[in-house]
Each structure stands twice: as C-alpha cells, then as structure tokens.
Amino acid sequence: MDRLIFHIDVNSAFLSWEAARRVSEGLPDLRGIPAVIGGDPEKRTGVVLAKSIPAKKCGIKTGEPLAAALRKCPELVVAQPDFRLYVKNSHAFLDICRSYAPIVEQASIDESFCDMTGTSYLYPNPIATAHEIKNKIRDTLGFTVNVGISTNKLLAKMASDFEKPDKVHTLFPDEIETKMWPLPVGELFTVGGNTAVKLRRAHIETIGDLARMPLASVQAIVGMKFGQQIHDYANGINDSPVLTEPEEAKGFSISTTLEEDVTDIETANRILLALSDSVSARMRAEDAQCSCIAVTIRGNDFKNKSHQRQLFAPTDVTTEVFEISKNLFKELWDGHTPLRLLGISLTNLTRGGEAQMSLFDEGDKEKARKIDKAVDANEEVPMRNKEMYNISGCADPTAYYALKRVPYDERKNARRGGVMRCHVNVGRKIHSFHEVQKNCHLHNEVGLCNHGGR
C-alpha cells in the first residue's frame, strides 16, 4: 500500500494567531497591512519573528533586526510575541488534525505531519479531504494553513511550501521533475544558505541539477553523510515515519544572546546559573541525566568557542551543572574579549537510572535535589524555556534559588523589561530583596534560604 502523508503548515503562524485574536476583538487585521511580530527594537535580540504579506512586499525578512525592518517601512506595525496565545492556537490546530488522521506528528508549534495511509474508505479523495481540513481550520480558528500531499514526509513538506497562503498542493513522485526539480537548490529542505553557495559554485543551480549530479561529486562538496541526505532528498527519497510521540532528545541545550556585552566573570556566572537551571529542568522533566557538559561562548567578533567535560557519573542536579559550567567558562574565556552569547549543552544522556556518586558528597547532592524539586514544582515552562533571568543584587546562587521558589504569578509582578529583579511578593506589597530573609514564607522549605541581597 502506498503511503499518503499530509504536511499542514500554519501561514505566518505568530502573526496569523495575533491577527485572528485582534479580529475577534474588533481590531484591524494585521494580515492586510505591513506588520510583524517581534521584540523590542532597542535590544539586540529584537528581530522579526513573522511578517505579513504586505510587510514582505516592503522587503522585510524573517530574522532581520526590527530596526532594519522599520527603516524599510516606517509605518510598520510591530506586535509583541505572546507565547501563551501561540500554545493555545497550536493545541486547537492539532486537535483538528487529529480528528481526521489516525497518526499525527507535531513537527513544531505551527506544523504537523498527518499519516493518512489506509483512510481511503473514509476519505476517498485526498485532495478534497485536504481542502476540508484547511477550510475547517480557517473557519473555526480564524487563521489559514497550507497543506502539502505526497507519499513521504519530505515531499509533503516541499509541497506545502509552494504558493501561499490558504492553499493545497500535491507533489507525488511522478510530479518531482516538473514541480520540484526546476526550483533553486536553496529551496530544498535542509539546504541552507552556506550550502547553497557551495553548490552553486559547483554549477548546481537547481534541485534537478543536484538530483542528476553523481553522488560522489555531491559528497566531495558537502561531506559524505550530508551529501547522501541532500542527494536523496533531491530525488524525493525519504522513508522517515510519522511519529505520534517525539523521539527522545539526544541532548539538551540553551543559549542566550545578550543585550549588553559581558565583560566580567561575575556577570557571566549569574547568566550561567540561569542557563544551568533552565536546561537542567528540561532534562529532569524527561527523567534524564547527562554525562557530558559543554559551554559555548561568542565574542563581539562573532567567533564561537566551546569547551566540554566528560563526567565521572551522570547528573541532573542544577548546582552540579552550574559548578562545572563555571569551571569550563573560566578555562575557555580569555578574560577580556566582550561576550555577546553564552550557552550550555548537556549530552551523553541516560534515563530512569538511580543517582550515582559524583564530585558532590551525597548530603549536599540530596539537599540540592530538594531545591531542584521545589523549583521545578513552582516554575512555569514558558518562562523556563524562553527567558534568561539576570539576577541583579544576588550575592550567591542560593539567593537565586530562593527567589525562584516563589510562585510564578508572584514573581511575575516583579519583572521589569524582561529582567528579573531581586524582589518577591511577600504579603500585600513588594519588598526589596534584603527584607526577604525574615519574611520569606518558603524559608524553611528545604533549609537553604540564605538570601544575600545588597
């Protein structure tokens, strides 16, 4: 039996979801005017996350700085990201997909693969069914999608990227030569800008050129493994299954581009603490431990450097990840190059095992685990995954943990401009951090609440 795969992709998801909300509130539709979703144009992390078609006609590109976008289009409307809205709409979109397909894989927050193989008795006309799904999402949820149809995931995804928005396209094997091969080689899935440049230097201009090139020649340009992959893709070859559950992560990583260059080790350590907590929490949520920790830095010369360490025994303890990350950073940084990015990755994972001996004695490690458990119980995932906490005024990591143990809704009141200040909500007013030690209602929760405000 031939496979039948749909790839369903929300058109300009973040902007469409914000536009649908505004329309429901009687406000102008962002999709009909030059508009983007982005951050604060004053910050280096302020970039275009999604754009309307009128904004695209102004030359605005996803990923470019907001300041550059505003220079191209001074009347541009900029809406702030709202990840709670995005998650809500993503769930609703996937629910509709699941009402039609027996197997649905969420590829990202705004796209899914639907395995429709074996549904011909229910849905004898795949193209009509795709239109039905597309229209139901549009009419029920207020935003549009594209649907690509083929016999494998690669071709279905390529099809969904044809003309937008609100379209259904097919790309069956007998259509590859006419629909896919004439496209520029850079439009093939997984071929990025740098790879496209290398291929064009070798006179490979189109996907068809790549498909007809001898495999050995492609591998000589881009490497053995990647060369095999893109040569297969150019010929429409892909047998990856549609997965109802995501594959287990092989590692966890986090990085942050800094609003201001870091030039001292104390500031770097505070950032590393925040990153250590976030990435360790994600690892613990999947009942995993790591045996390798790596730190990456990027200077203001835009050159990346990284350093890693293999552990004697796996760990999932934030404090241990932090201490090792600090040591790696100290070995890696020259002490004077301004830094604009810091990152941590945790790899060589094991899952579901018992805790083992490590560089921490068992008493300290058990105490640290109690802290982690308290933090994980009170922290909300969107904050943990999306934001970096710059703890101004914390004299030591313990103070940072004490702050994070305060419930999210209370801590949210103390946020200013995306930076977490050293305040907590105790009773009916926000107290400065140095007042917390005697007032914190969580002071005795785990026996480690040595607040160090200044």
C-alpha positions as MATLAB code, in Angstrom:
seq = 'MDRLIFHIDVNSAFLSWEAARRVSEGLPDLRGIPAVIGGDPEKRTGVVLAKSIPAKKCGIKTGEPLAAALRKCPELVVAQPDFRLYVKNSHAFLDICRSYAPIVEQASIDESFCDMTGTSYLYPNPIATAHEIKNKIRDTLGFTVNVGISTNKLLAKMASDFEKPDKVHTLFPDEIETKMWPLPVGELFTVGGNTAVKLRRAHIETIGDLARMPLASVQAIVGMKFGQQIHDYANGINDSPVLTEPEEAKGFSISTTLEEDVTDIETANRILLALSDSVSARMRAEDAQCSCIAVTIRGNDFKNKSHQRQLFAPTDVTTEVFEISKNLFKELWDGHTPLRLLGISLTNLTRGGEAQMSLFDEGDKEKARKIDKAVDANEEVPMRNKEMYNISGCADPTAYYALKRVPYDERKNARRGGVMRCHVNVGRKIHSFHEVQKNCHLHNEVGLCNHGGR';
ca = [
       0.000    0.000    0.000;
       1.342    3.433   -0.967;
       1.759    5.853    1.911;
      -0.285    9.043    1.990;
       1.144   11.912    4.024;
      -0.214   15.414    4.615;
       2.025   18.229    5.837;
      -0.067   21.012    7.374;
       1.703   24.311    7.991;
       0.195   27.457    9.515;
       0.774   30.511    7.322;
       2.925   33.092    9.173;
       1.834   31.447   12.408;
       2.740   34.013   15.060;
       1.361   36.902   13.036;
      -1.743   34.964   11.960;
      -2.554   33.985   15.530;
      -2.155   37.571   16.768;
      -4.207   38.824   13.812;
      -7.015   36.344   14.488;
      -7.165   37.481   18.111;
      -7.324   41.142   17.093;
     -10.048   40.488   14.531;
     -12.101   38.693   17.184;
     -11.770   41.824   19.333;
     -12.921   44.110   16.504;
      -9.431   45.436   15.734;
      -7.771   45.764   12.302;
      -6.407   42.591   10.696;
      -2.602   42.609   10.776;
      -2.503   40.320    7.752;
      -3.742   43.122    5.478;
      -1.202   45.766    6.496;
       2.594   45.912    6.856;
       3.017   44.198   10.232;
       5.454   41.954   12.059;
       5.770   40.037   15.286;
       8.982   40.961   17.076;
      10.626   42.052   20.284;
      11.967   45.365   21.478;
      13.782   47.193   18.623;
      16.160   48.710   21.181;
      17.520   45.246   22.075;
      19.882   43.171   20.003;
      17.502   40.239   20.364;
      14.720   42.309   18.782;
      14.190   40.565   15.437;
      11.316   39.864   13.057;
       9.722   36.546   14.041;
       6.886   36.637   11.499;
       5.692   39.070    8.848;
       2.553   39.834    6.857;
       2.460   39.623    3.065;
       2.382   43.463    2.762;
       5.470   43.582    5.001;
       7.179   41.030    2.755;
       6.464   43.281   -0.236;
       8.348   46.039    1.600;
      11.424   43.812    1.596;
      11.179   42.771    5.235;
      12.642   39.368    6.027;
      12.086   36.981    8.923;
      15.071   37.093   11.263;
      16.258   40.592   10.411;
      16.611   43.224   13.174;
      13.478   45.239   13.859;
      15.430   48.460   13.445;
      16.276   47.457    9.877;
      12.648   46.485    9.195;
      11.426   49.854   10.468;
      13.878   51.660    8.213;
      12.412   49.802    5.238;
       8.842   50.535    6.336;
       8.417   53.387    8.862;
       4.657   52.709    9.131;
       5.277   49.088   10.102;
       3.061   47.780   12.925;
       5.063   45.788   15.480;
       3.225   43.377   17.797;
       4.929   41.772   20.779;
       5.198   37.959   20.955;
       2.623   36.147   23.090;
       3.669   32.539   23.614;
       0.597   31.637   25.657;
      -1.558   32.591   22.668;
       0.659   30.554   20.355;
       0.434   27.426   22.517;
      -3.351   27.758   22.739;
      -3.732   28.034   18.961;
      -1.249   25.247   18.342;
      -3.275   22.881   20.513;
      -6.502   23.829   18.718;
      -4.916   23.346   15.287;
      -3.541   19.920   16.245;
      -6.904   18.832   17.652;
      -8.469   19.354   14.222;
      -5.653   17.427   12.541;
      -6.170   14.533   14.957;
      -9.883   14.443   14.181;
      -9.013   13.361   10.628;
      -5.736   11.434   10.803;
      -5.049    8.266   12.807;
      -1.386    9.274   13.258;
      -0.327   12.904   13.764;
       3.190   14.117   14.431;
       3.701   17.627   15.752;
       6.773   18.804   13.825;
       6.820   22.212   15.533;
       4.427   24.616   17.212;
       2.876   25.506   13.832;
       3.175   22.404   11.650;
       2.224   18.753   11.676;
       2.519   15.610    9.603;
      -0.639   13.527    9.220;
      -0.314    9.907    8.103;
      -3.492    9.287    6.099;
      -2.382    5.854    4.855;
      -5.257    3.377    4.898;
      -8.013    6.002    5.190;
      -9.249    5.712    1.593;
     -12.610    4.252    2.643;
     -13.251    7.211    4.927;
     -11.660    9.811    2.663;
     -11.630    8.530   -0.948;
     -10.429   11.859   -2.371;
      -7.242   13.048   -0.606;
      -7.238   16.466   -2.243;
     -10.854   17.115   -1.229;
     -10.038   15.958    2.320;
      -7.055   18.326    2.475;
      -9.286   21.217    1.437;
     -11.824   20.182    4.082;
      -9.172   20.226    6.826;
      -7.756   23.534    5.593;
     -11.156   25.194    5.471;
     -12.206   23.868    8.873;
      -9.086   25.354   10.489;
      -9.698   28.685    8.737;
     -13.419   28.888    9.504;
     -13.201   27.568   13.079;
      -9.975   29.106   14.335;
      -9.624   32.183   12.131;
      -6.219   31.526   10.533;
      -5.052   29.819    7.363;
      -2.800   26.851    6.613;
      -1.186   25.251    3.610;
      -1.486   21.510    3.060;
       1.094   19.502    1.128;
       0.216   15.989   -0.040;
       2.592   13.207   -1.088;
       3.834    9.708   -0.361;
       6.514   10.731    2.155;
       7.237   13.463    4.676;
       9.886   15.241    2.613;
       7.749   15.654   -0.497;
       4.684   16.631    1.540;
       6.710   19.346    3.282;
       8.135   20.613   -0.001;
       4.595   20.739   -1.434;
       3.235   22.777    1.463;
       5.888   25.428    0.749;
       4.574   26.087   -2.749;
       2.318   29.114   -3.282;
       0.821   30.579   -0.071;
      -1.470   31.268    1.754;
      -4.519   29.041    2.197;
      -3.548   26.505   -0.478;
      -3.423   22.746   -1.084;
      -0.608   21.331   -3.233;
       0.464   17.858   -4.283;
       3.994   16.601   -5.000;
       3.727   12.936   -5.902;
       6.784   11.042   -7.240;
       5.660   11.454  -10.863;
       5.479   15.234  -10.307;
       9.013   15.690   -8.959;
      10.627   16.518  -12.311;
       8.051   19.177  -13.219;
       7.285   20.710   -9.803;
      10.432   20.332   -7.677;
      13.463   19.981   -9.933;
      13.126   23.471  -11.509;
      13.306   25.135   -8.036;
      16.524   26.847   -6.874;
      18.737   24.404   -4.971;
      18.474   26.569   -1.842;
      14.761   25.734   -1.594;
      15.422   22.048   -0.942;
      14.678   21.121    2.662;
      17.845   21.211    4.847;
      19.906   23.110    2.238;
      20.815   26.350    3.980;
      22.386   29.493    2.601;
      26.019   28.434    3.033;
      25.417   25.020    1.459;
      23.563   26.620   -1.448;
      26.566   28.875   -2.106;
      28.911   25.855   -2.194;
      26.596   24.020   -4.568;
      26.207   26.991   -6.880;
      29.996   27.337   -7.047;
      29.962   23.783   -8.393;
      27.361   24.890  -11.005;
      24.490   23.186   -9.169;
      21.788   25.829   -9.566;
      18.548   23.854   -9.250;
      17.262   20.895   -7.290;
      17.248   18.981  -10.566;
      20.938   19.715  -11.071;
      21.606   18.251   -7.619;
      19.452   15.179   -8.306;
      21.316   14.412  -11.545;
      24.793   15.007  -10.101;
      26.740   11.830   -9.238;
      26.537   11.121   -5.527;
      30.315   11.048   -5.110;
      30.574   14.547   -6.582;
      27.974   15.903   -4.156;
      29.733   14.267   -1.220;
      33.040   15.809   -2.285;
      31.392   19.239   -1.933;
      29.418   18.930    1.317;
      30.638   15.756    3.018;
      29.675   12.092    3.000;
      26.632   11.968    5.297;
      25.056   15.304    4.377;
      25.830   14.716    0.708;
      23.928   11.419    0.816;
      20.986   13.109    2.525;
      20.512   16.037    0.162;
      21.100   13.844   -2.896;
      18.335   11.523   -1.673;
      16.074   14.498   -0.925;
      16.648   15.978   -4.389;
      15.446   12.671   -5.818;
      12.422   12.579   -3.495;
      13.763    9.730   -1.367;
      12.739    9.699    2.309;
      11.326    6.876    4.403;
      11.072    8.520    7.834;
       7.894    7.516    9.697;
       5.234    9.807   11.081;
       5.668    9.578   14.852;
       2.838   10.042   17.315;
       5.386   10.644   20.064;
       8.533   12.725   19.592;
      11.831   10.880   19.582;
      13.773   11.081   22.801;
      16.136   14.013   22.897;
      19.792   13.117   22.442;
      20.774   16.185   24.420;
      19.549   19.462   25.846;
      20.957   22.892   25.114;
      20.237   26.522   25.808;
      21.899   29.783   24.832;
      21.166   33.463   25.106;
      22.236   36.426   23.014;
      22.950   39.200   25.485;
      21.523   42.690   25.374;
      24.853   44.090   26.560;
      28.303   42.582   26.174;
      29.531   40.659   29.204;
      32.980   41.791   30.318;
      33.348   40.336   33.822;
      33.233   36.841   35.257;
      30.681   37.681   37.981;
      28.049   38.668   35.412;
      28.890   35.655   33.282;
      28.440   33.370   36.286;
      24.989   34.783   37.040;
      23.965   34.107   33.445;
      25.432   30.616   33.554;
      23.424   29.937   36.709;
      20.195   30.909   34.988;
      21.027   28.829   31.935;
      22.067   25.866   34.091;
      18.756   25.928   35.918;
      16.700   26.144   32.736;
      18.442   23.399   30.781;
      18.713   21.097   33.830;
      14.983   21.442   34.498;
      14.183   20.392   30.937;
      16.452   17.387   31.335;
      14.845   16.401   34.669;
      11.392   16.705   33.093;
      12.364   13.821   30.783;
      13.830   11.795   33.644;
      17.306   12.107   32.133;
      20.834   12.666   33.397;
      23.876   13.815   31.441;
      27.470   12.611   31.373;
      28.879   15.472   29.297;
      28.567   19.234   29.847;
      29.706   21.832   27.308;
      29.864   25.632   27.422;
      29.824   27.833   24.316;
      30.754   31.498   24.109;
      30.623   34.025   21.278;
      32.700   37.191   21.383;
      31.855   40.520   19.831;
      33.970   39.328   16.893;
      31.171   36.750   16.264;
      33.563   33.801   16.676;
      32.258   30.822   18.659;
      34.358   28.801   21.088;
      33.306   25.781   23.115;
      34.721   23.512   25.789;
      33.282   20.282   27.204;
      33.903   17.866   30.048;
      33.011   14.203   30.489;
      31.659   13.394   33.958;
      32.657   10.509   36.192;
      28.962    9.855   36.893;
      25.746   11.199   35.294;
      23.987   14.133   36.962;
      20.707   16.001   36.810;
      21.473   18.480   39.608;
      21.409   22.159   38.665;
      24.120   23.110   41.153;
      26.488   20.500   39.762;
      25.812   21.593   36.170;
      26.431   25.190   37.240;
      29.706   24.481   39.030;
      31.108   22.546   36.074;
      29.892   25.204   33.635;
      31.653   27.886   35.666;
      34.900   25.944   35.535;
      34.580   25.330   31.811;
      33.879   29.004   31.213;
      36.903   30.032   33.258;
      39.107   27.734   31.163;
      37.530   28.931   27.906;
      37.358   32.724   28.223;
      40.455   34.891   27.853;
      39.149   37.357   30.449;
      38.937   40.411   28.228;
      37.058   39.685   24.951;
      33.498   41.110   25.324;
      30.927   38.341   25.052;
      27.548   38.545   23.323;
      26.408   34.907   23.679;
      26.638   32.222   26.346;
      25.314   28.684   26.054;
      25.292   25.316   27.805;
      24.608   21.863   26.375;
      24.057   18.565   28.177;
      24.702   15.341   26.251;
      25.507   11.637   26.671;
      22.150   11.057   28.328;
      20.910    8.183   30.455;
      17.295    7.844   31.530;
      15.487    6.449   34.522;
      18.618    5.387   36.395;
      19.428    5.712   40.056;
      21.601    8.589   41.190;
      25.296    7.792   41.345;
      28.243    9.158   43.272;
      29.743   12.349   41.878;
      32.019   15.199   42.804;
      29.329   16.329   45.278;
      29.037   14.408   48.529;
      25.700   12.690   48.931;
      24.455   15.031   51.658;
      24.969   18.106   49.518;
      23.572   16.389   46.456;
      20.398   15.322   48.226;
      19.924   18.843   49.536;
      20.443   20.217   46.020;
      17.871   17.773   44.663;
      15.326   19.031   47.193;
      15.934   22.555   45.942;
      15.540   21.439   42.324;
      12.309   19.641   43.182;
      10.896   22.758   44.826;
      11.956   24.949   41.903;
      10.513   22.594   39.301;
       7.182   22.432   41.132;
       6.745   26.204   41.152;
       8.254   27.203   37.812;
       6.161   27.576   34.643;
       7.603   26.087   31.473;
       7.206   29.125   29.143;
       9.346   31.232   31.459;
      11.859   28.463   31.977;
      12.301   27.839   28.268;
      12.039   31.328   26.856;
      13.678   33.751   29.237;
      17.004   34.304   30.917;
      16.973   35.557   34.487;
      19.536   38.272   35.169;
      19.566   38.342   38.970;
      20.674   41.831   39.908;
      21.729   42.009   43.534;
      22.051   38.311   44.311;
      25.224   37.705   46.283;
      25.155   33.935   45.815;
      23.307   31.186   43.925;
      21.269   30.255   46.992;
      19.567   33.625   46.901;
      18.706   32.977   43.247;
      17.072   29.666   44.125;
      15.128   31.226   46.978;
      13.753   33.820   44.590;
      12.766   31.196   42.029;
      10.894   29.139   44.624;
       8.358   31.967   44.953;
       5.348   31.073   42.770;
       5.462   32.348   39.199;
       2.443   34.664   39.461;
       4.061   36.484   42.367;
       7.462   36.725   40.717;
       5.879   37.987   37.514;
       4.833   41.147   39.345;
       8.471   41.972   39.972;
       9.606   41.721   36.357;
      10.850   44.844   34.616;
      11.665   44.850   30.916;
      12.372   41.151   30.740;
      14.836   41.281   33.645;
      14.027   39.562   36.930;
      14.787   41.918   39.801;
      15.607   40.742   43.290;
      12.157   41.312   44.704;
       9.477   38.912   45.855;
       5.867   39.418   46.749;
       5.510   38.883   50.489;
       2.052   39.645   51.821;
       0.443   42.667   50.175;
       3.497   44.554   48.930;
       6.736   44.032   47.012;
       9.621   44.014   49.462;
      13.204   44.690   48.488;
      15.352   41.601   48.443;
      17.230   42.274   51.679;
      13.916   42.140   53.562;
      13.076   38.683   52.301;
      15.153   36.634   54.723;
      12.874   37.307   57.675;
       9.638   37.297   55.631;
      10.017   34.568   53.030;
       7.232   32.035   53.587;
       9.420   29.367   51.968;
      12.396   29.998   54.276;
      12.234   26.611   55.957;
      11.033   24.583   52.980;
      14.382   22.934   52.227;
      16.665   24.502   54.803;
      18.659   26.543   52.275;
      17.420   30.112   52.068;
      20.498   32.209   52.727;
      19.368   35.369   50.952;
      22.276   37.643   50.080;
      20.801   40.938   48.912;
      22.786   44.099   48.782;
];
